[in-house]
C-alpha cells in the first residue's frame, strides 16, 4: 500500500477507535465543565475534537480528563 494511503488508513482507524473509546463517557474539561461525550471527529485545522452533550462549544480532546469513580 502506498505510504499516503497507509497513513490515511491509520488515521481513519485511530479516529474510529477514539469514537469507540470516548462517545458516551463522562469527562471533565480543563476549564471545569463536565458532561458526556456525544461525538468525536477529526478537524483538519485542530485535530481530534469532541462535542459534549448540553454545551454549544466543540473542544480539542487535549482539554478532557476522564471522571474517576469515588
N, C-alpha and C positions, 0 to 999 in steps of 0.2 A: 504494500500500500504506500503511495507517495507520502512524503513527510507532512504536507499540508493536510491531507485527508486524515492521516493518523492523528495529528494534533486536534483537528476538529472533532474527531470521534471521541477522543479522550475528554475534551472539554464538555461535549454533549453528555457523555456518561457521568461525569462528575456533577453537572448541573442536575441531572435526574436523581443522582444519589443524594444531593443536598436537599432536593424537594422531599424525598422519602424521609430523610433524617429530621427535617425541620417543620414541615407542614403539620399542624395540629399540636405542636409542642408549645408549652408555656415558656416565655422568655422575659428577661428584663433588659432594657436598653441601658446604655451607659449614662443616659440623662435621667434615669429613674423611672421612665414609663415602663409599663408591663402589659403583657397580653399574650394572645395565642397567634402564632404564625399562620396566616391564611394562604399566602402564596410566596413562591420563590422564583426568580427569573434572572437571566443574565442580561445586564445592561452594558452595552459596548463602551460607554463612557465611564461607568463607575464600578463595574464588576458585578459580583453577585449581590442582588438586592432582595429585601423581604418586605412584605406588607403584613402589618399586624391588625387583626380584626378590631374595629372600633376607632382606629386612628386614620387620619387623612394623608399621612406622610408615608413615604417609602424610604427605608433605611438601608445602608450597606450592612452586610452581615457582620462586619467587624465591630459593630456597636452593640451586639447582643451577648448576653450571658444566659445560660440555662438556669431556670429556677431549681434550687436544690430542696428536696423534701426536708422537713424538720426532723 
